[in-house]
């Protein structure tokens, strides 16, 4: 968001009204689909994705038609059933697009995990460091999803004593399940000690976490909500974490991002389940830093900030393979998709737009008779483009990537397209912008 928040009662009331309207729009879109859409359209929505998925299994994975048909419709059924349950169970938390992206990501992770279980159990060859880390994170996130499911279906685990017992069992399972040789906790310690730089990075990350806690504590002492520019401090912090990690310690950043996701999930569970002694402090922090997109039960913004920056690293095949320097430099820009769009572009758009924005996109669209309620400004969009392209040029100047004329053109198109989406979307841009930019630049 580019509008600067104020602590005055009038503007706080206006922001609360905008937050209620945003939640209402999210829920109205889903109820219209549920109750006003014809049966024929619902059948098309149910079966066409299954047939298309079957075709992908057949063409890309060379599976038999029967097996592909089975997997295609099982995948589609699980996705659509989970999607509807999420929208009905957490009204106002997700828009249709946000829920679609998050549930698709969950389905892809779970099916990928199930397909790799036989390889994990029957592993005979020695795994590389990255393969070890991948197995550990896959197992840890699977346990974490299982714990979240238990908390959702069994209220007894929301009691303080049972909650912490469950978290203790989760920690033991993640660190001691014999999925690697040696067990995960020993494998991680050996991985960290293999390079002294990693120990220094851990100390640096701990210092950043301490700084984050201080910022949150300082802000919660003030009345009212944090302004847009204050919230963008978290974007700056994540840039400081990810830029050196992607350039020099990709393997370590990969596992660190998984640990960060687990910690954010833990604190969010503490807040939602009202588990003392941290629940009060977490609710105060949420009240201070939340915006209109955090209209439901969940604090989506921090999740989407982390996921948006990490997603290119998570979904890229062999993202940290650096034996071929030329190949790795070609992958740098896609891997930086989250940092470029969120850390640099979106931050610049918010700061410049809230400070100097005068020409609103709503006015521009009104001139061409296109109705929109976007509050973003043209100045913010230009700042997004300039900040993103300048960052890529810096990577090129220092030899981390090698831009050709065609690559530069594709990157320019990706940047402009992403900036226009940022200016006009009411989705959580921390999640949508990296996906759009990553998809386009992978044409290179």
Phi, psi and omega per residue, in radians:
X1 nan 2.483 -3.106
X2 -1.776 -0.244 -3.095
X3 -1.351 2.284 -3.131
X4 -1.309 2.208 3.124
X5 -1.358 2.621 -3.136
X6 -2.158 2.771 3.141
X7 -1.629 0.023 -3.123
X8 -1.244 2.565 -3.097
X9 -1.017 -0.690 -3.103
X10 -1.086 -0.813 -3.106
X11 -1.274 -0.542 3.077
X12 -1.143 -0.708 3.103
X13 -1.115 -0.716 3.105
X14 -1.096 -0.699 3.130
X15 -1.170 -0.678 3.100
X16 -1.100 -0.702 3.111
X17 -1.117 -0.713 3.109
X18 -1.123 -0.638 3.128
X19 -1.157 -0.721 3.112
X20 -1.138 -0.710 3.119
X21 -1.114 -0.687 -3.141
X22 -1.125 -0.728 3.111
X23 -1.142 -0.693 -3.138
X24 -1.111 -0.731 3.130
X25 -1.089 -0.697 3.116
X26 -1.041 -0.837 -3.047
X27 -1.286 -0.638 -3.123
X28 -1.081 -0.717 3.139
X29 -1.052 -0.697 -3.125
X30 -1.259 -0.745 -3.124
X31 -1.145 -0.610 3.084
X32 -1.088 -0.741 3.103
X33 -1.130 -0.693 -3.046
X34 -1.210 -0.676 -2.962
X35 -1.997 -0.326 -3.058
X36 -1.901 -0.167 -3.125
X37 -1.438 2.460 -3.119
X38 -1.200 2.738 -3.136
X39 -1.099 -0.672 -3.140
X40 -1.064 -0.762 3.136
X41 -1.152 -0.665 3.107
X42 -1.117 -0.666 3.099
X43 -1.143 -0.695 3.090
X44 -1.082 -0.788 3.131
X45 -1.088 -0.557 -3.101
X46 -1.365 -0.671 -2.969
X47 -1.731 -0.589 -3.101
X48 -1.055 -0.803 3.094
X49 -1.043 -0.614 3.112
X50 -1.127 -0.758 3.117
X51 -1.151 -0.704 3.135
X52 -1.155 -0.715 3.100
X53 -1.109 -0.698 3.077
X54 -1.031 -0.760 3.126
X55 -1.085 -0.698 3.110
X56 -1.126 -0.738 3.093
X57 -1.042 -0.695 -3.096
X58 -1.245 -0.805 -3.040
X59 -1.345 -0.806 -3.020
X60 -1.494 -0.683 -3.077
X61 -1.789 -0.046 3.109
X62 0.986 0.691 3.078
X63 -1.484 2.799 3.082
X64 -1.185 2.745 -3.118
X65 -1.068 -0.698 -3.106
X66 -1.156 -0.807 -3.139
X67 -1.182 -0.723 3.119
X68 -1.098 -0.688 3.117
X69 -1.129 -0.743 3.114
X70 -1.075 -0.915 -3.125
X71 -1.111 -0.676 -3.105
X72 -1.064 -0.799 -3.102
X73 -1.385 -0.521 3.039
X74 -1.122 -0.794 3.113
X75 -1.045 -0.828 -3.116
X76 -1.129 -0.733 3.132
X77 -1.097 -0.802 3.140
X78 -1.077 -0.737 3.140
X79 -1.106 -0.887 -3.063
X80 -1.165 -0.666 3.116
X81 -1.141 -0.770 3.109
X82 -1.130 -0.709 -3.135
X83 -1.036 -0.823 -3.127
X84 -1.146 -0.700 3.119
X85 -1.118 -0.686 3.117
X86 -1.135 -0.792 -3.115
X87 -1.153 -0.665 3.132
X88 -1.370 -0.602 -3.088
X89 -1.351 -0.458 -3.102
X90 -2.271 1.155 -3.095
X91 -1.071 2.347 3.119
X92 1.530 -0.217 -3.101
X93 -1.386 -0.611 -3.042
X94 -2.233 2.523 2.867
X95 -1.425 3.024 -3.141
X96 -1.049 -0.745 -3.122
X97 -1.197 -0.750 -3.141
X98 -1.077 -0.790 3.126
X99 -1.114 -0.674 -3.132
X100 -1.081 -0.821 -3.113
X101 -1.131 -0.794 -3.080
X102 -1.193 -0.728 -3.141
X103 -1.222 -0.669 3.064
X104 -1.061 -0.749 3.106
X105 -1.075 -0.724 3.111
X106 -1.109 -0.774 -3.139
X107 -1.106 -0.763 3.123
X108 -1.072 -0.723 3.136
X109 -1.121 -0.818 -3.085
X110 -1.139 -0.752 3.132
X111 -1.204 -0.654 3.083
X112 -1.092 -0.714 3.116
X113 -1.109 -0.782 -3.135
X114 -1.112 -0.668 3.133
X115 -1.184 -0.480 -3.092
X116 -1.632 -0.139 -3.132
X117 -0.993 -0.814 3.123
X118 -1.019 -0.669 3.120
X119 -1.176 -0.606 3.131
X120 -1.215 -0.757 -3.086
X121 -1.241 -0.693 -3.047
X122 -1.789 0.437 -3.106
X123 -1.098 2.270 3.129
X124 -2.009 -0.627 -3.128
X125 -1.453 2.775 3.114
X126 -1.307 2.247 -3.122
X127 -1.445 2.643 3.010
X128 -1.308 2.954 3.132
X129 -1.002 -0.781 -3.102
X130 -1.153 -0.667 3.115
X131 -1.128 -0.681 3.072
X132 -1.062 -0.828 -3.135
X133 -1.095 -0.674 -3.138
X134 -1.107 -0.746 3.120
X135 -1.126 -0.765 -3.137
X136 -1.075 -0.815 -3.107
X137 -1.179 -0.659 3.118
X138 -1.076 -0.773 3.126
X139 -1.159 -0.751 -3.105
X140 -1.105 -0.781 -3.132
X141 -1.202 -0.568 3.070
X142 -1.114 -0.775 3.076
X143 -1.070 -0.716 -3.115
X144 -1.112 -0.746 3.091
X145 -1.108 -0.658 3.111
X146 -1.107 -0.716 3.114
X147 -1.123 -0.754 3.110
X148 -1.064 -0.694 3.114
X149 -1.129 -0.740 3.103
X150 -1.064 -0.745 3.136
X151 -1.145 -0.516 -3.127
X152 -1.321 -0.620 -3.030
X153 -1.741 -0.336 -3.090
X154 -2.180 1.831 -3.095
X155 -1.141 -0.372 -3.101
X156 -1.080 -0.536 -3.131
X157 -1.305 -0.104 3.090
X158 -1.525 -0.072 3.011
X159 -1.301 2.571 -2.982
X160 -0.913 -0.926 -3.025
X161 -1.148 -0.751 -3.117
X162 -1.254 -0.559 3.110
X163 -1.088 -0.854 -3.097
X164 -1.237 -0.539 3.031
X165 -1.111 -0.741 3.121
X166 -1.093 -0.715 3.119
X167 -1.161 -0.637 3.101
X168 -1.135 -0.756 3.093
X169 -1.106 -0.646 3.084
X170 -1.080 -0.796 3.142
X171 -1.096 -0.726 3.129
X172 -1.145 -0.751 -3.135
X173 -1.095 -0.751 -3.116
X174 -1.144 -0.723 -3.021
X175 -1.526 -0.349 -2.997
X176 -2.118 -0.086 3.082
X177 -1.113 2.216 -3.043
X178 -1.331 1.096 3.113
X179 -1.661 -0.221 3.081
X180 -2.274 2.881 3.080
X181 -2.127 1.929 -0.011
X182 -1.278 -2.998 -3.106
X183 -1.081 2.775 -2.998
X184 -0.887 -0.756 -3.079
X185 -1.122 -0.687 3.108
X186 -1.237 -0.696 3.121
X187 -1.084 -0.695 3.128
X188 -1.171 -0.751 3.136
X189 -1.101 -0.718 3.102
X190 -1.127 -0.694 3.121
X191 -1.091 -0.753 -3.118
X192 -1.180 -0.741 -3.086
X193 -1.290 -0.242 -3.131
X194 -1.157 -0.431 -3.119
X195 -2.389 2.077 -3.105
X196 -1.102 -0.442 3.119
X197 -1.058 -0.606 -3.123
X198 -1.137 -0.639 3.100
X199 -1.120 -0.726 3.111
X200 -1.149 -0.640 3.122
X201 -1.151 -0.674 3.098
X202 -1.070 -0.761 3.112
X203 -1.091 -0.673 3.115
X204 -1.141 -0.737 3.119
X205 -1.127 -0.701 3.108
X206 -1.071 -0.715 3.107
X207 -1.097 -0.698 3.115
X208 -1.162 -0.670 3.088
X209 -1.092 -0.752 3.102
X210 -1.071 -0.731 3.103
X211 -1.096 -0.688 3.111
X212 -1.100 -0.755 3.116
X213 -1.070 -0.714 3.124
X214 -1.110 -0.741 3.134
X215 -1.096 -0.776 3.137
X216 -1.117 -0.787 3.129
X217 -1.073 -0.764 3.130
X218 -1.062 -0.726 -3.076
X219 -1.257 -0.626 -3.116
X220 -1.240 -0.251 3.069
X221 -1.348 -0.292 3.138
X222 -1.635 2.681 3.096
X223 -1.439 2.590 3.082
X224 1.533 3.117 -3.093
X225 -1.512 2.678 3.074
X226 -1.200 2.518 3.126
X227 -1.298 2.939 3.126
X228 -1.011 -0.768 -3.087
X229 -1.188 -0.561 3.071
X230 -1.176 -0.735 3.137
X231 -1.114 -0.516 -3.128
X232 -1.246 -0.144 3.023
X233 -1.053 -0.579 3.117
X234 -1.189 -0.567 3.049
X235 -1.128 -0.720 3.114
X236 -1.104 -0.731 -3.136
X237 -1.120 -0.703 -3.114
X238 -1.250 -0.509 3.022
X239 -1.103 -0.770 3.139
X240 -1.072 -0.569 3.135
X241 -1.342 -0.803 -2.927
X242 -1.455 -0.608 -3.073
X243 -1.058 -0.973 3.102
X244 -1.148 -0.548 3.130
X245 -1.117 -0.823 3.139
X246 -1.155 -0.587 -3.088
X247 -1.404 -0.613 -2.969
X248 -2.169 -0.463 -3.068
X249 -2.387 1.072 -3.067
X250 -1.075 -0.787 3.138
X251 -1.009 -0.823 -3.091
X252 -1.174 -0.682 3.113
X253 -1.109 -0.611 -3.138
X254 -1.029 -0.867 -3.129
X255 -1.297 -0.563 3.125
X256 -1.141 -0.637 3.110
X257 -1.141 -0.636 3.066
X258 -1.149 -0.715 3.087
X259 -1.098 -0.732 3.129
X260 -1.090 -0.721 3.106
X261 -1.092 -0.714 3.124
X262 -1.122 -0.721 -3.134
X263 -1.172 -0.746 3.113
X264 -1.099 -0.692 3.103
X265 -1.102 -0.738 3.127
X266 -1.048 -0.851 -3.115
X267 -1.158 -0.597 3.104
X268 -1.201 -0.667 3.069
X269 -1.116 -0.699 3.082
X270 -1.051 -0.747 -3.117
X271 -1.184 -0.816 -3.071
X272 -1.196 -0.688 -3.100
X273 -1.497 -0.018 3.121
X274 0.984 0.910 -3.119
X275 -1.625 2.020 3.099
X276 -1.253 2.771 0.112
X277 -1.673 0.018 -3.013
X278 -1.584 -0.198 -2.991
X279 -1.059 -0.720 -3.108
X280 -1.128 -0.790 -3.132
X281 -1.119 -0.674 3.140
X282 -1.215 -0.650 3.094
X283 -1.156 -0.683 3.098
X284 -1.114 -0.715 3.112
X285 -1.131 -0.719 3.124
X286 -1.107 -0.745 3.140
X287 -1.106 -0.558 -3.098
X288 -1.388 -0.683 -2.998
X289 -1.795 -0.124 -3.106
X290 -1.242 2.669 3.028
X291 -2.188 -2.966 -3.040
X292 -1.143 -0.329 3.125
X293 -1.362 -0.305 3.066
X294 -1.633 0.992 -2.994
X295 -1.540 -0.269 -3.091
X296 -1.801 -2.616 -3.095
X297 -1.240 -0.694 -2.985
X298 -1.573 2.612 2.961
X299 -1.551 1.524 -3.008
X300 -1.283 -0.559 -3.001
X301 -0.979 -0.862 3.135
X302 -1.127 -0.637 3.078
X303 -1.075 -0.829 -3.077
X304 -1.217 -0.538 3.066
X305 -1.103 -0.831 3.124
X306 -1.181 -0.799 -3.114
X307 -1.133 -0.727 -3.134
X308 -1.064 -0.710 3.118
X309 -1.298 -0.531 -3.056
X310 -1.601 -0.390 -3.021
X311 -0.960 -0.789 3.096
X312 -1.021 -0.616 3.112
X313 -1.227 -0.632 -3.085
X314 -1.315 -0.661 -3.006
X315 -1.695 -0.161 3.112
X316 -1.310 2.351 3.076
X317 -1.211 2.203 -3.140
X318 0.844 1.025 -3.043
X319 -1.137 -0.474 -3.032
X320 -1.825 0.254 3.125
X321 -1.319 1.982 -3.009
X322 -2.122 0.296 3.128
X323 -1.121 -0.575 3.099
X324 -1.833 1.835 -3.061
X325 -1.047 -0.723 -3.128
X326 -1.084 -0.716 3.135
X327 -1.132 -0.699 -3.115
X328 -1.207 -0.690 3.113
X329 -1.114 -0.541 3.081
X330 -1.213 -0.426 -3.124
X331 -1.618 -0.121 -3.041
X332 -1.064 -0.847 -3.092
X333 -1.077 -0.826 3.058
X334 -1.029 -0.711 3.128
X335 -1.137 -0.498 3.129
X336 -1.509 0.119 -3.052
X337 -0.936 -0.795 -3.127
X338 -1.150 -0.786 -3.120
X339 -1.176 -0.714 -3.117
X340 -1.132 -0.780 -3.053
X341 -1.433 -0.678 -3.097
X342 -1.612 -0.894 -3.055
X343 -1.181 -0.722 -3.106
X344 -1.777 -1.004 -3.024
X345 -1.127 -0.969 -3.090
X346 -1.140 -0.659 3.107
X347 -1.107 -0.797 3.113
X348 -1.097 -0.719 3.134
X349 -1.077 -0.723 -3.119
X350 -1.205 -0.812 -3.091
X351 -1.184 -0.882 -3.119
X352 -1.194 -0.720 -3.128
X353 -1.105 -0.749 -3.128
X354 -1.262 -0.450 -3.092
X355 -1.600 -0.755 -3.005
X356 -2.112 -0.026 -3.082
X357 -1.119 2.146 3.135
X358 -2.172 -0.696 -3.089
X359 -1.617 1.839 -3.095
X360 -1.468 2.529 3.108
X361 -1.103 -0.525 3.113
X362 -1.080 -0.629 3.112
X363 -1.232 -0.730 3.128
X364 -1.072 -0.798 -3.128
X365 -1.183 -0.560 3.123
X366 -1.086 -0.590 3.139
X367 -1.143 -0.488 3.125
X368 -1.842 0.334 3.059
X369 1.038 0.707 3.064
X370 -2.043 2.112 -3.031
X371 -1.541 2.241 3.070
X372 -2.623 2.648 3.097
X373 -1.861 0.379 3.133
X374 -1.090 2.347 3.104
X375 -1.805 0.120 -3.137
X376 -1.349 2.808 -3.076
X377 -2.043 2.758 3.095
X378 -1.116 -0.651 3.130
X379 -1.092 -0.685 3.101
X380 -1.144 -0.687 3.118
X381 -1.138 -0.744 3.092
X382 -1.099 -0.667 3.096
X383 -1.114 -0.663 3.085
X384 -1.022 -0.867 -3.101
X385 -1.097 -0.815 -3.088
X386 -1.152 -0.740 -3.125
X387 -1.137 -0.726 -3.124
X388 -1.177 -0.847 -3.129
X389 -1.152 -0.654 3.107
X390 -1.096 -0.689 3.122
X391 -1.122 -0.714 3.127
X392 -1.176 -0.680 3.091
X393 -1.096 -0.649 3.085
X394 -1.107 -0.746 3.084
X395 -1.047 -0.693 3.139
X396 -1.203 -0.718 -3.123
X397 -1.118 -0.603 -3.130
X398 -1.573 0.126 3.013
X399 1.433 0.230 3.140
X400 -1.449 -0.293 3.031
X401 -2.530 2.899 -3.088
X402 -2.250 1.741 -3.055
X403 -1.475 2.279 2.962
X404 -1.862 3.084 -3.131
X405 -1.084 -0.758 -3.129
X406 -1.167 -0.753 3.117
X407 -1.069 -0.728 -3.139
X408 -1.098 -0.695 3.130
X409 -1.126 -0.806 -3.135
X410 -1.094 -0.737 3.135
X411 -1.121 -0.693 3.104
X412 -1.105 -0.760 3.104
X413 -1.088 -0.775 3.137
X414 -1.080 -0.727 -3.123
X415 -1.141 -0.813 -3.130
X416 -1.134 -0.761 3.122
X417 -1.073 -0.756 3.141
X418 -1.155 -0.692 3.124
X419 -1.106 -0.692 3.122
X420 -1.180 -0.655 3.071
X421 -1.127 -0.759 3.116
X422 -1.027 -0.620 -3.085
X423 -1.318 -0.346 -2.974
X424 -2.191 -0.137 -3.084
X425 -1.501 2.607 2.971
X426 -1.889 0.189 3.021
X427 -1.384 3.014 3.076
X428 -1.325 1.864 -3.016
X429 -1.179 -0.364 3.070
X430 -1.057 -0.412 -3.115
X431 -1.724 -0.706 -3.013
X432 -1.391 -0.670 -3.042
X433 -1.100 -0.821 3.124
X434 -1.065 -0.624 -3.133
X435 -1.135 -0.770 -3.130
X436 -1.126 -0.852 -3.111
X437 -1.109 -0.764 -3.125
X438 -1.081 -0.739 -3.126
X439 -1.090 -0.751 -3.074
X440 -1.273 -0.796 -3.051
X441 -1.230 -0.309 3.085
X442 -1.301 -0.021 2.976
X443 -1.150 -0.479 -3.107
X444 -1.040 nan nan
